[in-house]
C-alpha cells in the first residue's frame, strides 16, 4: 500500500506541475539559456571559439595538413596506430572509424557552434557602442570562415551551419556544394574585413585584426583560383589585390632575423597576421610541438623536459629541397642528433623551429 501511495503522489505531482515551473533555468549555475546579458558576457562568448582553436592546431591540423603532404611524416607511431599511418600513407583514410578524421570534423564543427552562439545571441544584448558589437560578430565570423576553409579543403562538400541547430535539424541537414561553402567563407571574411580593428590594446593582443581577415581572404581567393573550383585568372587577381593591401600596410613588415619568427619572446611580430595564442604554465593552454616533434628515442639532446613523440618528422625530399647554405634550414629542421648515451650520430630528422623549454610535458609557449 505504501508503494502505491508514493507512486500515486509522484504521478499527481508530475502531472499537476505547470510547464513554466518545470522549465525554470537553474539559478545556482550559469548556462547558455541565461548567460548572455551584457557586453562582458559576449566578450567571454567570443573568447570561446578562440580557445577551441588550440585543440585543432595542437595536432590534428598538422596531421591532416603537413603530414599528409610529402614534407613530413611520422617517424614513430604508438603501437599499431592505423589512424596515423593511414593518414600519412593515404591508406584506408575514408574509414568511418578513423579517430583523427572524426576528431578533425567534431572539433571544427564545435568551433563553428561556438561562433554561431555568439552570432545568435549578440543582437539581443545591449552595447554602449555599436562598433564593438560588430567587432565581436566579425571575430566570430572570421573563426567560422577559418574552420570552413579547413573543412572544405579536407572533405570537399560539407554541411553549412550558419546558426544553432536542433538535433532534428542537424540530422536532416545535408552537405552543401564546395562552391556554396566558399561563397559562405568569402561573405564571412568580407564582413570581418569591414568590422575588425587594425590593432588592439596590449591586453587584447592576439585577437584577429583587419590584417588577419585580409590575409585569410587572400589565401581563400588563391585556393578558389585553383583546384577544385578552377576559377583561374580573375581570382588570382583578387588574391593579388588583397595581398597588396596587406603588404602596403606599414603596420606589417618582414622581420630581419628568420629565427625571431619562432622565438617565444617575440610572438605576434610585425610579420604576423594572426596567431593561435598559447601560454605555458600548467593551465592547459600550452603548445605541445617541441615535445611532439622531437625524435621518439632521443633524450635531452633535443628537448630538456617531457616526452618525445617523433610526429611530423621532415622527409628526405624536404631536407633536400633547401639550397646549399640556406640559413633557414638549420633553424627549421635538423637531419639528426648526437646521442649522449652512445656519442654516435642518429640520423633521424626532426622539426626544431618550435623550441622552448617546457614548463611540463607538452606545455610550451610557442604560438
N, C-alpha and C positions, 0 to 999 in steps of 0.2 A: 504494500500500500504506500509506503514512504517513497519508494522509487517512482510510482505512478504519479504521486502528488508533485514531486520535484520536477518530473518531466512536464507535467501539465503547466506548472508555474513558468518554466523556461519557454515553452511554446507560446503561452499567453503573453509573456513579456516581449518575446521577439516579434510577435505579430502586432502588438499594440504600440511599439516604438514608432515615432514619426521618422520619416526618411531624413529630414534635415537634422534630426538629433543623431542618427547613426552616422551621417557623413561629416560630422564636425572634424576639422583638422586637429591633430594632436597639438595641444598648446604648450607641451613641455619640450618640444624639439622643432627645429627648422625643417621645412620640407618645401618641395617645389611649388606646392599649391599656395603657400602664404609668404614665401620668402621675398619675392621681387616687388619691393615697395619704394625704394629710394635709389638715388644715383649711386650710393655706395654699394647697395645690393647688386646693381647692374654691373658695376666695376668688378665685383667678385665673380659674377657670372661670366664676364669676358675673360677673366683670368683662367677659367676652367678649360677651354679648348687650348689655350697656350700650354697649360700643364700637361695635357694629354699628348701633345706633340712629342714630349720626351720619350714616351714608351715606343713610339713609332720610329723615331730616329736613333734610338738606342741600338737596335739590332735589325728589326725586320725590314726596314727600308734598305739597309745595307745588303741584306741577303737577297732581296728581290730586285735590287738595282745593281750595285757594283759586282757582287759575287756571280750574278748571272751573266755578266759580261765576260770578255776574255782578259780583263785586267787583274782580277783577283780570284782566289779560290779558298776552300777550306783546307788548310794543311793538316788539320786534325779534326775529327768529329767524335763526340762522346758515344761510345758503344756502337751500335749498328743503326745510326740515325738516317733512316731512309728519307725523312723530311729534308734534311740538309743536303744529302748527296743528290737527291732528285732535283732539287732547286739548282744546284751547281751544275749538274750534268744534263739537264733537260730530260730526265727520265721520270716517267710517271708523274709529271708535275701537275696534271689536272685531276689527280685523285682527290676525292672529297675528304679523305681522312688525313691529308697533309696539314699538319698543325700550323706550319708557317703561312700557308695560303689562307687558312682560316683566321689566324691572328692578325694578319695584314688587313683583311676585309673587316673584321669586327672592330679593330682599333681605329681604322679610318672612319667607319660609319659612327663610331662612338664620338669622335671629334666633330663630325658633321652634326650629330644630335646636339652636342653642347653648343655649337654655333647657332643652330636653329632655335634652341631655347632662348638664347639672347634675343634673336630677331622676333620671336613670337611674343615675348614678354615686355620688351622695352617700350613699345608705344604707349602702354598704359601707365608708365611710370613718369611722374613729373620731373623735369630737369630745369635747372636755373638757366642753362644756356643750351639752345637747340643744337649748336655746333658740336657740343660734347656728345649728345645723343647720337648724332650722325656719325661721329668718330667711332663710337662703340659698335654701331651697326657695321661700319666699314671694316673694323678689325675682325668681326665675326665673319663677314662675307669673304675677306681675304683668306682666312683659315679654311673656310668651306671650299673656296676655289682651289687652295693648295691641296686639299685632300682629294678633290675630284681630279685634279691634274695627275696625281699619282694613280688613282683608281683606273682612269680611262687608259693610261699607258700600260698598265699591267693586265687589266681584264677586258679592255675594249668596251662594248656596251654594258652599262651598269645602271641600276635604278637611280633615278634622280629624286632626291628627297629634299624638298625646299621648306619643310615645316615639320613639326612634331606629328607623328602618325599614331593612330590606334593600332592595336595588334592586328585587328581585322584588315585595316588599310595596308599595313605592312605586308601581310601575306598575299594580298591581292595585287600588290604593286609589281609590275614587270620592269624589264630593262628598257632604258632609253637609248636611242642611237648614239653612236660616237659623236656625230655632228651636233646633236642636241646637247650633249654633255659639254662639248667645247664651247658652244654658244652660251651655255649657262656659266661656265668658268669666266669667259670674257666679260659677260654682264656684271658678275660679282667684282671682278678686278677693276672694271671701269668705275663702278660705284666707289670702290676703295680708293682709287686714284683721285677721285673728286672730293673725298671727305676725310682723308688722313692728313695729319700734320707732317711737315718736313722733318721736325725734330721733337724731342721730348725733354723735359727736365731730367736731371740725373736719376731721380727716384723711379722714373718710368722708362729708363733706357732698356732696350730690348723689345719694346712693343713695336709692331710693324709700322713703318713710315710710308710716306708718299713714294720715296725711292724704292722701297721694298715692293710696293704694288707695281710700279713701272717695270722693275726688273723682272718680276714673275710674268707680267704681261708680255714682255719681250720674248721670254722663253716659250710661252704658250703660242705666240704667233709663229715663232720659228718651227715649233713642232707641227702646227697646223699646215705649214707650207709643205712639209714632207709627208712621210707615211704615217697613218693610212689615208688621211684626207686629201693629200697631194694638191693643196691649193696653190702652190707654186709662187711665182714671182710677186704677185700682189701682197702676199703675206710675208714674204721675205722683206719687202719694202716697209710694211707695217712694223716688223721687228726692228729693222734698222732705224727707223724714225724714233721709235720708243727708246731704243738703246742710246741714241744720240742725246735724248733728253736727260738721261742719267749721266752719261759721260760728260756732258757740258755743264753739269751742275757742280759748282765749286765746292759743294759740301763733300763730294766724293773724289778720291784720288788713289792711285796705286801707292802702296807702301814701298819704301825704298829697300826694305830688307824682307825677302821672301819668308825667312824663318819667323819673322814677327807675326805673320798671319796665324800661326799656331801657338803663339806664346800666351799662356793663360793669364798673364798680367796685362795683356794688350788686346783684350777682346773688344768686339764692336768697333773696329778701327774705321778709318776713312774709306777703306776698300770694301767694307761690309755693307750689304743692303739689308739683310735680315739674318739673324742667328737664333737658333733654338738655345735658350739660356739654361745652362747647367751650373750647379754650385755644390761643391763637395762639403762634407762636414757631418755626415751621419743623419741627414734629414731626408734621404731618399730622392734627392734632386741632383745627384752627381752623375757624371757620364762614365761609361764602362770601357771606352775604346782602348785606353792604354793597356788594360788587362786583357781584353778580348783579342787584341791583335798580336800580342806577344807570342812567340813560339811556345807551344804547349810544354815542352820539356826543358825550357830554359830556366835558369834560376834567377839570381839577382843581376845577371848581365844585361837584361833588357828593362825590367821593371823592378822596383825595390819592394813594393808592398802588394800583396794579393796574388790571386791566381793568374795563370796564363792559359789562353784558350786556343790559340792557333787559328782564329777566324779571320777571314778577309786577308789572306796572305797574297802578296803580289805574285803574278805568274812570270815565268821567264820572258814572255813576249813583252810585258810592260816594262820589265827591267831593261831589256834590250832596246826599247823604244827611246830611251834617253840618249842623246848625243854625248859623245865623249867629252868630259869636262863640264857637263851641265851641273852647276852647283845645287840645283834643286833636288837632284836625286838623293844625295846623302841626307838631306833634310826630310824628304818624303818617305824614303824606304831604305832598307838595308838588305844586302844579299846573304847575310848570315851574321854570326856572332862567335866569339871565342868562349868555349866552355870553361868555367872556373874549376870544374871538377877534373877535367882531363887536360886542360890547357891546349886543346885542339880546336880547329875551326869547325863550326857546324854550319853547313850550307843550307840554311832554312831562311827563306825570305820573310820579311815582316814589315808592316807599316810602322814608321817611327815618328811621324809628324805630330801625333796627338800625345805627346809625352807630358806627363805630370806625375808627381809623387802622390799616390793615392792616400786619402785620409783613412780609408779602409778598402777592402776588396771592391773593385769596380766602382769606386767613389772618387771621381776626378773632376777637375774644374773646366775641362775642355768644352767649349760650345760646339 
